[in-house]
């Protein structure tokens, strides 16, 4: 019996650990510094190597930087003799494709993928505050804003992950808040059952539950009627409501 109790407790602890981990995974966790942070070179003409020279003397010079204003990010860190060297990557903010012609891929910079000592770069903080907030209902009055994995250019690599139309005109819930150093405010939104969607500007949503405008207009100043509603085109959010009384149509409402 003793071993059964031990096995049960072990299984319970694993279960609790898994639950805690799953809940924590819903929170936005920034990569460990310096990865995905924004950097510029401290000085011009800094040599960029194919691999840190301190670790491999035959590494090639890929080129030199020509600007102290161009931003870079870091996707890998190598420690050699107690000093950190980082691999450069281009800063990107990839939107979703809305047009008929796919955008051309960005031209690769010759320095991307090369290594420099971290001390040769200057870090630039964009995120002033990132915190969890009480689950709060919001809805979107338009579908113009796509949802992003992180607000554009707050870290090195950001991308839109859902079209604005995908979760338009319904109640969503904010669970996290992000403020940039320039005082721009963003909210991380989820569905009612906790499925993560992405970040939107705080001014793109309205606090509160989504008002059922179709039902309101169909029933406005009518009594003793039977109202039915249907969705004509879910992707375009086109809905139709019909109010009937004694088999006679009283009102038809089209909402887009």
VEXFI-371665 format. One record per residue (C-alpha): residue number from 1; residue in three letters; x, y, z. Coordinates in nm, 3 decimals, decimal comma. Each point is the difference from the previous one (the first is absolute). Example, Ala and Ser with C-alpha at 12.3 -4.5 7.8 and 13.67 -1.06 7.14 Angstrom:
residues 2
+-----+-----+---------+---------+---------+
|   k |   r |      xx |      yy |      zz |
+-----+-----+---------+---------+---------+
|   1 | ala |   1,230 |  -0,450 |   0,780 |
|   2 | ser |   0,137 |   0,344 |  -0,066 |
+-----+-----+---------+---------+---------+
This chain:
residues 256
+-----+-----+---------+---------+---------+
|   k |   r |      xx |      yy |      zz |
+-----+-----+---------+---------+---------+
|   1 | unk |   0,000 |   0,000 |   0,000 |
|   2 | unk |   0,287 |   0,235 |   0,081 |
|   3 | unk |   0,140 |  -0,016 |  -0,352 |
|   4 | unk |  -0,346 |   0,066 |  -0,142 |
|   5 | unk |  -0,030 |   0,316 |   0,211 |
|   6 | unk |   0,344 |   0,113 |  -0,113 |
|   7 | unk |  -0,091 |  -0,063 |  -0,364 |
|   8 | unk |  -0,327 |   0,191 |   0,045 |
|   9 | unk |   0,178 |   0,297 |   0,159 |
|  10 | unk |   0,265 |  -0,001 |  -0,272 |
|  11 | unk |  -0,268 |  -0,007 |  -0,270 |
|  12 | unk |  -0,192 |   0,278 |   0,176 |
|  13 | unk |   0,311 |   0,218 |   0,022 |
|  14 | unk |   0,072 |  -0,055 |  -0,369 |
|  15 | unk |  -0,360 |   0,085 |  -0,082 |
|  16 | unk |   0,015 |   0,321 |   0,204 |
|  17 | unk |   0,337 |   0,091 |  -0,155 |
|  18 | unk |  -0,145 |  -0,058 |  -0,347 |
|  19 | unk |  -0,304 |   0,214 |   0,080 |
|  20 | unk |   0,215 |   0,280 |   0,135 |
|  21 | unk |   0,227 |  -0,019 |  -0,302 |
|  22 | unk |  -0,297 |   0,009 |  -0,239 |
|  23 | unk |  -0,145 |   0,303 |   0,178 |
|  24 | unk |   0,336 |   0,175 |   0,001 |
|  25 | unk |   0,040 |  -0,068 |  -0,371 |
|  26 | unk |  -0,298 |   0,226 |  -0,068 |
|  27 | unk |   0,194 |   0,294 |   0,138 |
|  28 | unk |   0,230 |   0,193 |  -0,229 |
|  29 | unk |   0,358 |  -0,085 |   0,095 |
|  30 | unk |   0,277 |   0,199 |  -0,165 |
|  31 | unk |   0,309 |  -0,196 |  -0,115 |
|  32 | unk |   0,295 |   0,021 |   0,235 |
|  33 | unk |   0,213 |   0,309 |  -0,062 |
|  34 | unk |   0,160 |   0,077 |  -0,240 |
|  35 | unk |  -0,200 |  -0,215 |  -0,243 |
|  36 | unk |  -0,267 |   0,186 |  -0,201 |
|  37 | unk |   0,091 |   0,336 |   0,152 |
|  38 | unk |   0,065 |   0,302 |  -0,222 |
|  39 | unk |   0,358 |   0,119 |  -0,050 |
|  40 | unk |   0,208 |   0,248 |  -0,194 |
|  41 | unk |   0,379 |   0,000 |  -0,046 |
|  42 | unk |   0,187 |   0,233 |   0,233 |
|  43 | unk |   0,246 |   0,100 |  -0,270 |
|  44 | unk |   0,025 |  -0,024 |  -0,378 |
|  45 | unk |   0,232 |  -0,237 |  -0,185 |
|  46 | unk |  -0,037 |  -0,276 |   0,260 |
|  47 | unk |   0,107 |  -0,333 |  -0,150 |
|  48 | unk |  -0,257 |  -0,279 |  -0,013 |
|  49 | unk |   0,135 |  -0,358 |  -0,011 |
|  50 | unk |  -0,141 |  -0,329 |  -0,123 |
|  51 | unk |   0,075 |  -0,136 |   0,350 |
|  52 | unk |   0,161 |   0,161 |   0,308 |
|  53 | unk |   0,374 |   0,035 |  -0,063 |
|  54 | unk |   0,065 |  -0,079 |   0,367 |
|  55 | unk |  -0,137 |  -0,351 |  -0,062 |
|  56 | unk |   0,114 |  -0,053 |  -0,357 |
|  57 | unk |   0,297 |   0,202 |  -0,127 |
|  58 | unk |  -0,075 |  -0,080 |  -0,367 |
|  59 | unk |  -0,349 |   0,144 |   0,002 |
|  60 | unk |  -0,058 |   0,236 |  -0,294 |
|  61 | unk |  -0,085 |   0,367 |   0,006 |
|  62 | unk |  -0,348 |   0,033 |  -0,153 |
|  63 | unk |   0,017 |   0,378 |  -0,010 |
|  64 | unk |  -0,019 |   0,311 |   0,212 |
|  65 | unk |  -0,298 |   0,200 |   0,117 |
|  66 | unk |  -0,055 |   0,337 |  -0,164 |
|  67 | unk |  -0,252 |   0,146 |   0,242 |
|  68 | unk |  -0,047 |   0,056 |   0,371 |
|  69 | unk |  -0,374 |   0,058 |  -0,049 |
|  70 | unk |  -0,109 |  -0,315 |  -0,185 |
|  71 | unk |  -0,166 |  -0,242 |   0,240 |
|  72 | unk |   0,094 |  -0,365 |   0,039 |
|  73 | unk |  -0,116 |  -0,284 |   0,216 |
|  74 | unk |   0,171 |  -0,308 |   0,143 |
|  75 | unk |  -0,110 |  -0,361 |  -0,051 |
|  76 | unk |   0,293 |  -0,188 |   0,157 |
|  77 | unk |   0,254 |   0,055 |   0,279 |
|  78 | unk |   0,341 |  -0,168 |   0,026 |
|  79 | unk |   0,220 |   0,035 |   0,310 |
|  80 | unk |   0,376 |  -0,027 |  -0,055 |
|  81 | unk |   0,241 |   0,044 |   0,292 |
|  82 | unk |  -0,272 |   0,169 |   0,201 |
|  83 | unk |  -0,086 |   0,252 |  -0,273 |
|  84 | unk |  -0,327 |  -0,002 |  -0,193 |
|  85 | unk |  -0,015 |   0,010 |  -0,379 |
|  86 | unk |  -0,329 |   0,030 |  -0,184 |
|  87 | unk |  -0,128 |  -0,095 |  -0,341 |
|  88 | unk |  -0,169 |   0,286 |  -0,183 |
|  89 | unk |  -0,342 |  -0,024 |  -0,162 |
|  90 | unk |  -0,209 |   0,256 |  -0,184 |
|  91 | unk |  -0,283 |   0,171 |   0,189 |
|  92 | unk |  -0,332 |  -0,094 |  -0,160 |
|  93 | unk |  -0,370 |   0,073 |   0,047 |
|  94 | unk |  -0,186 |  -0,230 |  -0,237 |
|  95 | unk |  -0,363 |   0,100 |  -0,078 |
|  96 | unk |  -0,258 |  -0,238 |  -0,142 |
|  97 | unk |  -0,060 |   0,006 |  -0,375 |
|  98 | unk |  -0,326 |   0,181 |  -0,085 |
|  99 | unk |   0,051 |   0,088 |  -0,365 |
| 100 | unk |  -0,009 |  -0,200 |  -0,322 |
| 101 | unk |   0,377 |   0,008 |  -0,055 |
| 102 | unk |   0,235 |  -0,152 |   0,255 |
| 103 | unk |   0,266 |   0,243 |   0,127 |
| 104 | unk |   0,357 |  -0,055 |  -0,113 |
| 105 | unk |   0,227 |  -0,162 |   0,260 |
| 106 | unk |   0,237 |   0,237 |   0,176 |
| 107 | unk |   0,354 |   0,011 |  -0,135 |
| 108 | unk |   0,243 |  -0,175 |   0,233 |
| 109 | unk |   0,268 |   0,218 |   0,155 |
| 110 | unk |   0,356 |  -0,135 |  -0,030 |
| 111 | unk |   0,060 |   0,051 |   0,373 |
| 112 | unk |  -0,302 |  -0,205 |   0,109 |
| 113 | unk |   0,118 |  -0,328 |   0,147 |
| 114 | unk |   0,337 |   0,145 |   0,097 |
| 115 | unk |   0,145 |   0,032 |   0,351 |
| 116 | unk |   0,117 |   0,296 |   0,203 |
| 117 | unk |   0,086 |   0,046 |   0,366 |
| 118 | unk |  -0,305 |   0,107 |   0,199 |
| 119 | unk |   0,201 |   0,289 |   0,148 |
| 120 | unk |   0,021 |   0,152 |  -0,349 |
| 121 | unk |  -0,378 |   0,047 |  -0,013 |
| 122 | unk |  -0,231 |   0,248 |   0,174 |
| 123 | unk |  -0,333 |  -0,134 |   0,126 |
| 124 | unk |  -0,324 |   0,194 |  -0,053 |
| 125 | unk |  -0,296 |  -0,069 |   0,226 |
| 126 | unk |  -0,343 |   0,033 |  -0,162 |
| 127 | unk |  -0,220 |  -0,174 |   0,258 |
| 128 | unk |  -0,055 |   0,215 |   0,308 |
| 129 | unk |  -0,244 |  -0,234 |   0,176 |
| 130 | unk |  -0,138 |  -0,349 |  -0,067 |
| 131 | unk |  -0,242 |  -0,135 |   0,259 |
| 132 | unk |  -0,295 |  -0,232 |   0,055 |
| 133 | unk |  -0,334 |   0,170 |   0,064 |
| 134 | unk |  -0,339 |  -0,111 |   0,125 |
| 135 | unk |  -0,195 |  -0,177 |  -0,276 |
| 136 | unk |  -0,208 |   0,278 |  -0,156 |
| 137 | unk |  -0,256 |  -0,010 |  -0,281 |
| 138 | unk |   0,057 |   0,203 |  -0,318 |
| 139 | unk |  -0,135 |   0,003 |  -0,355 |
| 140 | unk |   0,125 |   0,139 |  -0,331 |
| 141 | unk |  -0,212 |   0,264 |  -0,177 |
| 142 | unk |   0,184 |  -0,070 |  -0,329 |
| 143 | unk |   0,207 |  -0,284 |  -0,142 |
| 144 | unk |   0,276 |   0,222 |  -0,139 |
| 145 | unk |   0,264 |  -0,108 |   0,252 |
| 146 | unk |   0,170 |  -0,339 |  -0,028 |
| 147 | unk |   0,114 |  -0,184 |   0,312 |
| 148 | unk |   0,377 |  -0,021 |   0,063 |
| 149 | unk |   0,214 |  -0,247 |   0,194 |
| 150 | unk |   0,167 |   0,308 |   0,152 |
| 151 | unk |  -0,065 |   0,366 |  -0,079 |
| 152 | unk |   0,197 |   0,089 |  -0,313 |
| 153 | unk |   0,370 |   0,073 |   0,061 |
| 154 | unk |  -0,018 |  -0,028 |   0,377 |
| 155 | unk |   0,247 |  -0,289 |  -0,031 |
| 156 | unk |   0,222 |  -0,110 |  -0,289 |
| 157 | unk |  -0,242 |  -0,229 |  -0,184 |
| 158 | unk |  -0,373 |   0,070 |   0,004 |
| 159 | unk |  -0,282 |  -0,116 |  -0,226 |
| 160 | unk |  -0,375 |   0,021 |  -0,046 |
| 161 | unk |  -0,156 |  -0,339 |   0,076 |
| 162 | unk |  -0,376 |   0,047 |  -0,054 |
| 163 | unk |  -0,205 |   0,216 |  -0,236 |
| 164 | unk |  -0,217 |   0,264 |   0,162 |
| 165 | unk |  -0,307 |  -0,152 |  -0,164 |
| 166 | unk |   0,061 |  -0,339 |   0,165 |
| 167 | unk |  -0,106 |   0,119 |   0,345 |
| 168 | unk |  -0,209 |   0,303 |  -0,091 |
| 169 | unk |  -0,324 |   0,107 |   0,166 |
| 170 | unk |   0,004 |  -0,222 |   0,306 |
| 171 | unk |   0,102 |   0,024 |   0,363 |
| 172 | unk |   0,368 |  -0,060 |   0,066 |
| 173 | unk |   0,197 |   0,018 |   0,323 |
| 174 | unk |   0,317 |   0,193 |   0,082 |
| 175 | unk |   0,241 |  -0,183 |   0,232 |
| 176 | unk |   0,324 |   0,197 |  -0,047 |
| 177 | unk |   0,104 |   0,360 |  -0,050 |
| 178 | unk |   0,309 |   0,141 |  -0,172 |
| 179 | unk |   0,117 |   0,360 |   0,003 |
| 180 | unk |   0,290 |   0,121 |  -0,214 |
| 181 | unk |   0,256 |   0,263 |   0,089 |
| 182 | unk |  -0,192 |   0,233 |  -0,233 |
| 183 | unk |  -0,318 |  -0,054 |   0,203 |
| 184 | unk |  -0,175 |  -0,218 |  -0,257 |
| 185 | unk |  -0,238 |  -0,244 |   0,168 |
| 186 | unk |  -0,088 |  -0,353 |  -0,118 |
| 187 | unk |  -0,223 |  -0,280 |   0,132 |
| 188 | unk |   0,038 |  -0,376 |  -0,039 |
| 189 | unk |  -0,337 |  -0,155 |  -0,085 |
| 190 | unk |  -0,139 |  -0,350 |   0,044 |
| 191 | unk |  -0,331 |  -0,170 |  -0,073 |
| 192 | unk |  -0,251 |  -0,072 |   0,277 |
| 193 | unk |   0,148 |  -0,347 |   0,052 |
| 194 | unk |   0,353 |   0,137 |   0,034 |
| 195 | unk |   0,136 |  -0,066 |  -0,350 |
| 196 | unk |   0,273 |   0,257 |  -0,067 |
| 197 | unk |  -0,052 |   0,220 |  -0,306 |
| 198 | unk |   0,254 |   0,282 |   0,000 |
| 199 | unk |   0,075 |   0,366 |   0,068 |
| 200 | unk |  -0,204 |   0,301 |  -0,111 |
| 201 | unk |   0,044 |   0,372 |   0,068 |
| 202 | unk |  -0,211 |   0,091 |   0,303 |
| 203 | unk |  -0,175 |   0,272 |  -0,203 |
| 204 | unk |  -0,119 |  -0,263 |  -0,251 |
| 205 | unk |  -0,240 |  -0,162 |   0,249 |
| 206 | unk |  -0,294 |   0,111 |   0,215 |
| 207 | unk |  -0,035 |  -0,110 |   0,360 |
| 208 | unk |  -0,304 |  -0,217 |   0,074 |
| 209 | unk |  -0,186 |  -0,289 |  -0,161 |
| 210 | unk |  -0,093 |   0,014 |  -0,366 |
| 211 | unk |  -0,350 |   0,148 |  -0,046 |
| 212 | unk |  -0,225 |  -0,210 |  -0,222 |
| 213 | unk |  -0,088 |   0,282 |  -0,237 |
| 214 | unk |  -0,200 |  -0,225 |  -0,233 |
| 215 | unk |  -0,237 |  -0,117 |   0,275 |
| 216 | unk |  -0,034 |   0,356 |   0,125 |
| 217 | unk |  -0,104 |   0,136 |  -0,339 |
| 218 | unk |  -0,228 |  -0,291 |  -0,088 |
| 219 | unk |  -0,197 |   0,036 |   0,325 |
| 220 | unk |   0,008 |   0,378 |   0,030 |
| 221 | unk |  -0,349 |   0,132 |   0,092 |
| 222 | unk |  -0,168 |  -0,325 |  -0,104 |
| 223 | unk |  -0,211 |  -0,219 |   0,231 |
| 224 | unk |  -0,158 |  -0,341 |  -0,048 |
| 225 | unk |   0,229 |  -0,094 |  -0,286 |
| 226 | unk |   0,222 |  -0,294 |  -0,081 |
| 227 | unk |   0,351 |   0,105 |  -0,098 |
| 228 | unk |   0,251 |  -0,230 |  -0,172 |
| 229 | unk |   0,356 |   0,076 |  -0,098 |
| 230 | unk |   0,244 |  -0,176 |  -0,226 |
| 231 | unk |   0,358 |   0,045 |  -0,116 |
| 232 | unk |   0,028 |   0,041 |  -0,377 |
| 233 | unk |   0,378 |   0,031 |  -0,027 |
| 234 | unk |   0,203 |  -0,082 |   0,311 |
| 235 | unk |   0,331 |   0,120 |  -0,146 |
| 236 | unk |  -0,142 |   0,343 |  -0,085 |
| 237 | unk |  -0,220 |   0,007 |   0,313 |
| 238 | unk |  -0,320 |   0,049 |  -0,203 |
| 239 | unk |  -0,315 |  -0,083 |   0,197 |
| 240 | unk |  -0,373 |   0,031 |  -0,067 |
| 241 | unk |  -0,284 |   0,029 |   0,252 |
| 242 | unk |  -0,370 |  -0,039 |  -0,077 |
| 243 | unk |  -0,286 |   0,101 |   0,233 |
| 244 | unk |  -0,334 |  -0,179 |  -0,057 |
| 245 | unk |  -0,348 |   0,061 |   0,146 |
| 246 | unk |  -0,297 |  -0,221 |  -0,095 |
| 247 | unk |   0,195 |  -0,135 |  -0,295 |
| 248 | unk |   0,068 |   0,346 |  -0,138 |
| 249 | unk |   0,349 |   0,146 |  -0,028 |
| 250 | unk |   0,025 |   0,310 |   0,217 |
| 251 | unk |   0,365 |   0,085 |  -0,045 |
| 252 | unk |   0,314 |  -0,121 |  -0,176 |
| 253 | unk |   0,341 |   0,107 |   0,128 |
| 254 | unk |   0,327 |  -0,051 |  -0,184 |
| 255 | unk |   0,316 |   0,048 |   0,206 |
| 256 | unk |   0,356 |   0,003 |  -0,127 |
+-----+-----+---------+---------+---------+
